[in-house]
Amino acid sequence: MVSNIPHGDGTPTDRENMPWFSDGSIPNPSLIIQYLLQKTFGDEKLKKLELLTQFYHKQGLFRFDDKIYIFNQKLAQTAINKLEKGAEKYLDNSPLKDTFLGSSQKSPETRRAIASLFRKTSIEERASLMTEDIKKMCLKIKQQSLRSVNITHWSLRLALDIVGHVLLQLDLNALDGEQDELLECMVTILHKCYALNEISTESDEFKRANEDLDRITSNILKDALEKDDTTIQKRLVVQLHEACGFEEAKDNMKLFLMAGTETTASSIPVVFSLLTDYPHIQEELRDEAIDRWSEMIADPTTSLPKIESMIKEILRLYPIAPFISRQNNVPVNLGNIHLDQHSDVVIFTWGIHRSPYLWHDSKVFKPFRFLGEEALQSNMYIPFGAGSRVCIGQHLAVLELRLAIAILLHTFTFSKNLSTPDLKFVVDWAHAVVHPDKDMMFTLQNV
């Protein structure tokens, strides 16, 4: 157990006299600290939590809003591996409630079918389809000849088409504008409701979006199942349908469509916001894309070390999944920390990745941090989780990001303009996603 905990002014005090402890072992911010956090950050909960990880860095955890936030490396790894998934308790009103993400009770057949969809080899076999989608997006952007390009909108359409081709083997034609209704549903549900809190889950707008999402997803699944199959290998979406039936397959397709789209559409704008701040880095990465262009087009899995390091740094500094939820159905010990039954545990990835006690220049964007020896400075890099419950979509996300960034840099030079918003983030606490609060606009010039 921890014997001494620092007061807000940094002076140690005996644990027995500590008012910050709710259960004798886990620090809890005092009312004074909570007041100061509110005065400083208002409703920006992510910033409050980040500051508390530094304040309690010696303890490695704290309690806030009835949740236990863990960021000590050893405790976090133990919690990830030992505790059960905790996402489902946050998804009561979510369209993803009945998906693989929202329920731990799915059958082994369903799990195997979903795992086969996202297997690294399955993703890489379809890498050339990603390349064609990205090149198509670049061509369409060129054809519009706009001074200010909404990269968020284009990233959404791109990601949706890639999900269609790679996971569903179906032409969704989002880049041609044929899925704007679906994308509007996604933005209403995930961004307008869960991230910005502009509408509630009880509002008519949310309910309409949810109903439309269900209808559109059902139609996409029907199209996928009715598609003539001339290949020897059974298509992955058919395997999923046979494993769990139409309704469950449809629910999981919502997860593929929404989660598979949102992560890329959140990350690409962040990348170019930073690269417009550091034009010399943009040029260095562009040089790599140009030098390896022929190899990459011939084999989309070709390594691009500098771009790959930059992506890792983006996911360190701004992890799209800022936390991992866990729960325990029985009392359990994590090291010398005792958790009562049904404790609400959060492994705080955002705090771990940005901790000055784990990373040199932790708040600084260092795109080549993951090249050479510096990559080994911390063993707690978990943008996709860890262990047996690692994010199933990580291979799709990483390959898609690498190809999209390389092809966009090979095609365009990015710069900011009067329409470009400052890079600020909002959090969808139900689905554990962080992304820019506004659409990201840039001026693009042909290379």
N, C-alpha and C positions, 0 to 999 in steps of 0.2 A: 504493500500500500504506500501511497505518497505521504511523507511525514510533514513536509513543509510546503505551503502554497503561498505564492507572493500576493500581497495586497495590490490594489490598483496603483499605488505609488511605488511598488517594487520591493517593499520591505517584507521579510518573511514573518509569518505568524503561526502559532500552534494550531494544529488541525482541530483540536477539541473546541477552540473558541471561534472557529470559522463559520460565519453566517452564509458562506457561498456554497456550502455543501448541502445537496438535497438528500443524499443517502449515505453520507459519511465517506465516500470514496471518489465521487465524480464532481469536479468543480462546477459551480453554477454562478454566472455573473450576478453581482449584487444589483440592487435597484439603482444605485448610483451609476454603475457602469452601463446598465441598460439605458438610463436616462441620457448619458453622454453619447452613447452610440446613436440614439434616436435624434439627438440634437445635431450630431455631425453628419449622419448619413440618411436621415429620414426613413423612407420605406425601402431603401436599397439594402435588402437583407444580405445579399451576396457579399457586399463590402463589410458589413458588420461581422459576418462569419469569418471572413478572411483576416480581419484585425484580431478577432478572438483566437484564431489559431496561432498567431504570433504571441499574444498575451499569455496563452496557456501552453506554450511550446514545450516546457519542461514536463508538464503533466501528460500531454499527448492526446487529451480529450476534454470535452466540456459538455454541459447540458444547456440546451437553449430551446425554448418553445416546446418543451416536453420531448425533445429528441436528444440522443446522445451522439455527438459529433466526434469521430475518431480520426486522428491524423498522424499518430505515432506509427512508424513503419511496421513494427512487429505486431502491434495490436491490430492495425488495419489489415495486414495479411491474414492474421488469425481469424478476424471477423469475416473476411471475404470467403475463406475456405470452410469455416465452421458453422456459420449461421445460414438460415434459409433466405431465399429471395424475399424482398420486402415490397416490391413494386405494386403488387396487386391491391394492397390496402389503399393506395392513392388513386385508383382508377375507377371508382364506383360509377362516375358519370361519363367516363371516357369511352370513345368508340373502340379503344384498344382493351377494354375490360375483359373480353372473352378470348383474347389472343394468347399466343405463346408467352408474350411478355407479361400479361395480366394474370395468368393462372399457372400454378406449379403442378396442376393435376392432369396435364395432358398425357395421352397414352404413349407408350414407347414407339408405336408405329408413327404417330404424328411427329414425335421428336426426331426420329430417324429421317423422315421425309424432309423436315425442315432443315436438318443438319446437312442433308445432301444438296439442298438448294444453295447453301452458303459455303460449301467446302471450297478450300482454296483452289484446288485443281479445276473444279467446276466453274469458278469465277474466271480463272485465267484462260480457260478454253474459249471464253466469250469476250476476251479483252479487245479483239479487233472490232467487235460490235460497238464497244465503248468509243474506240478511236473514231469510227465513222460518225457516231452521234455528235462527238465534240467538234469534228471538222464541219459537220452540217451546221452546228450552232454558229461557228465562226463565220461561215459563208452568209448565213442569214443576218448576222450583225452587220457585216460589210454591206449587204444589200440595202439596209435601212439608212445608212449614211447619217446617223444622228450624232450631234455633238455630245450629248449626254446619254450614256447607255446604262440602263438599269440591270446591273449584273445579278442582283438578287432574283429578278424575274427570269432571266435567262438560265440561271443555275437551277431554279425550280423545274423549268421545262426540260432541261438537259437531264437532270437526275431522274425525272419521271420516265423519260424515254429509255434511259439505261436500265432502270428497274424492269421495264417492260421487256426489253431485249434479253437481258442477262438472266433474270429470275423467272419470267413468265413466258419467254420466247414468243412475244406478241408485239406487234407494232402499235404503240399507243399514239404516236404522232403528236406528242405534246409540243414539240418544236414547231409544228405547223399550226398550232393553235387549237387542236381538236380536244384538248383536255383542260381548257381554261375553267370550265365549271368545276371539275374535280379539284384543281389547284385552288380555286376560290374557297371551296369547302375546307380544304386543309388549312389555308391561311386563317379562315374564320375560327376554326376549332383550336388549332395549336398556337397561333400567334395572338389573334384578337382576344380570345377567351382566356386560355391558360397562361400565356406569357404577359400580355399587357393588361389583363383583367378589365377590358373595356366592356365586355358583356359577361353574363353569368351562364352557367350550364342550364339554368332554368329559363333563360330567355328564349323567345320565339326564334330569334336569328340562329342561335346555337342549335336548337332542335331541328330547324329546317336544314341546316348544314349537315347535321348528323344523319337525317333521313336521306338527303341527297347523296351523301357519301355511301350509304348502304346500297342505294339503288344503283349508283354508278359502278361500285365494286362488284355487285352481283352481275351486272351486264358484262364487265371485263372478264370475270371468271367464266361466264357462259361462252364468250367468244374464244377464250383460251382453250376450253374443253372441246369446242366444236371444230377447232382448227384442224384441217387435214394434216395427218402426221405421216410423212414419208420417210422418216428416219427410223433406223433400227432400234435405237435406244428410246425408251419411253420418256416423254418430256417430263420435266421435274414437277410442273404444276399438276400434271395428271397423277403423278405418284402421290402428291399431297392430297388431292381429292380422293383417291382410292383409300388412303390411310385414314382419313377422318370425316369424309362426307362433305357435302356441298356447303352447309352452313358454317362448319368449323374452318373449312378451307377459305371461305369468303372472309371470315373474321381475321384469319391470319394474313390474308392478302391486304387487308387494311393496314396491318403492321408493316408489311413490305413496302406498300405504296407511300405511307406517311413517314415512317422512320427512315426508309431508304432514300426518300427525297429530301427530307428536312436537314439531315446531317451535312450532305454535300452543299445544299443551298445556303447553309449557315457558314460553312468553312471557306468556300471560295471567295465570297466578298471580304471576309476577314483577311485572307491572304493578300488580296490586292489593295486593301486599305493600308496594310503595313508596307507593301512594296512601293506604293506611291510616296510613302514617307521616306523611303530609302532607295532612291532611284539607282544608285550605284550597285546595290544588291540585286535589284530587278535586272540590270544589265548583265551581271555575272551569271544569274540563273538563266537568262535568255541565251547567253553564249553556250551554256551547257546543253540547252534544248536544241540549239542550232547544230552544235558539234555532233550530237548523237541522234539527229533527226532520222537519218536513213535507217539506222539500227532499230530505233524505236518503232518506226512505221512497219518494218519487217517483222519485228517481234515486240509487241507492246509491253511485255514483261521485262524489257531491258532496264537495267539499273541506271538511275540518274541520281548519283550520290548527293549532290548539293541540293537538288530539289527535294529529295527524300528527307534530308536533314532539316530543311526549312519546314516541311510539313510536320515533322516530329516536334519542332520547336513551337509551331503554331498550336499544336494539340497539347503541348505542355503549358504554354502561357495562357491559352484560352481553351481549355478542354471543353468540347461540345457537351459531354456528359459531366457536369460539375460534381456529381456525387453518386454513390452507389448505396442503395437501400438494402438493409438486412433486418431480419426479425428472428426471434427465438420463441418457440412454443413451450419451452420448459426453462427453468432457471439454468444459467450457464456461467462458467468462468472463462474470461479471456485473460490469460495470464493471472495477475493478481487482482483483476477487476471483476466484480460479481455483477451479473445482469439479472434482474428479476424477470419472471416470465412475461412474455409479450413486450419486451423493451423495444423501443423504436430506435434503431441504430442507423447512423449515416456515416459511411466512409467518405470523408470530405476530400475528394480528388482535387478540387480547385485549390484548397488550402495546402495540400501536399505538394502540388506542382509549383506553387508560387511561394513556398516557404524559403526564407533566406537562410534557414538552418539546414536545408537539404540541397540547395542549389546556389552556385555562385551567380551574383547579379540576377537574382530570381525574378525581378520585375522587368528585366531588360530583354528586348527581342534580339537574340543572338542566333541568326539562322543557321550557322554552321557549328552550333554547340554539339551536335551529335556526330560530328566527324572527329575521329581520333580519340585521344585519351579522355577528353572532357565528357564524352558520352558515358563514361563509367563512374561519374562522380556521385550518382544516386541510384539505388536499386529500387526506388519507388516511383516508377513511371507507369501509370495505369490509365491511359486515356480511354481504353476499351474494357476496363475492369481487369480481372486476373483469375487464374485458376480455372476450375471446371465451369464457372459461370461467366467466362469472358464473353464480351459482346459477339454475337454470332455474325454480325454484319461487318466485322473489322476488315476482312480481306477485300470485300467489295468497296468499302469506303476508301481505303488506302490506295488501291489501284486506280479507282476513279479519280481521286484527287490528284495523284501523280500525273496521270495522262491529261487531265483537264488543264492543270497549271502549265505543263510543258507545251501543249498545243496552243493555248492562249498566249503564252509568252512568245512562242515562235511566230504568231500571227499579228499580235498587237503590242503597242507600247501603251501602258496605262498611266494616267495622271489625274489629279483631282481637278474639280471645277467648282463653280458657285453652288451647284446642286449637291455636292458631296457632303453627307452629314458626318459629324464627328462619330468616332467608333465608340458606341456605348452599348451595354448589354442588358438584356432582360432574361429572366429565368422562368421556364416552365417547370414548376416544382412538382407537378403531378407526373410528368413524363421524363423528368431529369434531363432537360435540354437547355442550353444557354445559346443565345444567338443575338445578333445586332438588333437594336430596337427599331431601326428604320431601314428601308431599302437602300442599298449602296449604289450610288451613281458615280460613273467615271467617264472621263474623256478618253476615247480609244483612237489611236492612229495606227495605220498599217505599217508593219515593219518593212 
